[in-house]
Amino acid sequence: MEEAGRPVRATALSIPRDARPLLNNYMLTSGRAPRVGRNDEVLLLQSFADAVGLAPGDSLSATMNGARRTFVVVGLAQSPEFIYIAAPGEIVPDDTRFAVLWMLEDAMAAAFDMKGAFNEALLILSRNANTQEVIAGANRLLDKYGGLGAYGLEDQASNRFVTEEIAGLRATVGVVPPIFLAIAAFLLNIVIARMIQSEREQIGILKAFGYTSLEIGVHYFKLVLVIALCGAVFGGALGILSGRLLSGVYQTYYKFPFLVFQISAGAFALGVSVSVLAASAGAILVLRSVFSLTPAIAMRPPAPVDYSKTGAFGPRMKRLLDQPTRMVMRRIVRQPGRILGAIVGIACGMALSVGMVSILAGFDKTIDMTFSVIDRSDAMVSFTHPLSDTVQYELASLDGVHAVEPVRVVPVEFRHGLRQYRGAVNGLQEGARLNRALKSDLEPVELHTNGIVLSNALAKVLNAEIGDTIEIDVLEGRRPNLTVQVTGVAETLLGSPAYMSLEGLNRILKEPGRVSAVYLSAESDRLEALQLYFAELPRVAGISVKRDAEQAMQKIMNEGAGSTRYLMALIAAVITFGIIYNTARISFAQSMRDLASLRVIGFTKGEASYVLLGELAVVVLVALPLGALMGYFLSFAISAGFSTDVYQVPSVFNPSGYGTAVLVVLAASIVSGWIVKRDLDRVDLVEALKIKE
């Protein structure tokens, strides 16, 4: 395409001349299908057409079988096969860099001079068929024809990526909501405890008139249910709204023709039930105190706590601390249960913030490590078939190219025990510098000529460790079956590759001196010219510019499925603020009469506020290190929920990230303190002094 300014890789699929495909059909979104006898008409993948601005009636040219052909786009289409779209050999999708063409079978046969031939067959199995047996039988049948190996639906690229995303969502659902529900139960526990304490006299009167503890407990439990149900329904409404928004994100990220958001009655009922049960659990622990109150005890104010046995603590405090500070410390010491609960609650909010900030840093590390540390090239040129390694010297002589590094990528199927994985082995030259296999400490992994290095994700999938022996079925060329020993584990965050020495890989394949791609280091202003140059070479399958792949990956992280982490970070901040504000508000309610008394005897507004907010400050400062520790361990659970075998999101200990979480907590504390202080300054002292304990 002249308007694109660079070559685009594409895949062409044939359409039966007499009917549409039955097993892998396409959905026509605009235009029409190619007409019989018009070999220059094609359908174009809609997402690519939208990205580059093509429409039915436009034309494009493509190099097929070494010849340039011009086609007219007569329609746009989508297909289940291309829900997740990435160029062959790449993981990151980019709508502008990969196209799909549908053309009549006769036109495809003429373009490649292979009438009646096919290179892909789709099978539909009977209800009771054994998939693995069918795959083994198909491989035996097609082996003599050069078959590259059959695979099941679970390994089809689009199906696999969608399945992995669903699995990641399920893992996240299992980790994050229970934390939120536990915090909600804690907050409700505090509220109901305060309510029962302030209404103990009324509880005593009701019991004196004959009401049973069960009846009074049910009365309060009904209030809990009303709060829980209202919160659950409101949360359900927000869930529906966010679900609709998220479905739009997924429809952009995965190329579904449409994505229907359905409200599941079972899921809604489960969400409401779990929310109500969590709230009830938090309240029932408090309602036990209703049963222990007798009318005589309940109708009297609670007995003052005995603080006479403080020993030398009081005199020591008097010498070291001023009077308002001593009041703060006494309030903390005299109510350890409430203070401990507040510390744990704020620490949970801090942990959520730390966990989400760590995940944000983990996404950034995935991109930085993949595209800056492991891959230090500027572009990768892949070939249609393995070539002689002398091609690297030809490419090194091109204007603007600084360095060239060969690589051999071989599609294989790994087997270890009962586990198997379809992937690829990357043959790297000794001392590779542009694309490397690194350990967790970022030191290069030693590649042995008779061993294999697995990525950490692949080692986990195969349950293999250093020293284990795995089997490898090569899916190209002579298709040998290999048995190799695992000699190392490499740190990778994108994909699940395996590495071998280039020399050793070619030796066991009995194809010495062959490469399937090269990594280039080149001047940035020459990359576009190099793309155009390689587009004219029939042996070049395509060129992938790292800068474009990195931008596409960043877009996925920020606008695709990874964008959910921002929503979760926002929720964590809101929860943190709710905990801190609730702690400050309850402390204010419990201390209103005392603070009003201080004002009456001569304390200024600032001194009275200091007594109240000093307690909050101590609680927050104690909760910060505890929350940081809890968040450190929580980040591992959240990162495991986001990670798949396609990409891994590490839990990153980032001091600046922890500092951000601390600032979130401090900001919430300042805002909560300001609101409570404002209310304290507005208190009517006369009315406050009338409040009974």
Beta strands, then each sheet from edge to edge (+ up, - down):
strand 1: 9-15
strand 2: 27-31
strand 3: 41-45
strand 4: 59-64
strand 5: 67-78
strand 6: 98-104
strand 7: 379-388
strand 8: 401-416
strand 9: 419-428
strand 10: 451-455
strand 11: 469-474
strand 12: 481-490
strand 13: 498-501
strand 14: 514-522
strand 15: 540-545
sheet 1: 1+ 6+ 3- 5- 2+
sheet 2: 1+ 6+ 3- 5- 4+
sheet 3: 15+ 7- 14+ 8- 9+ 13+ 10- 12- 11+
end
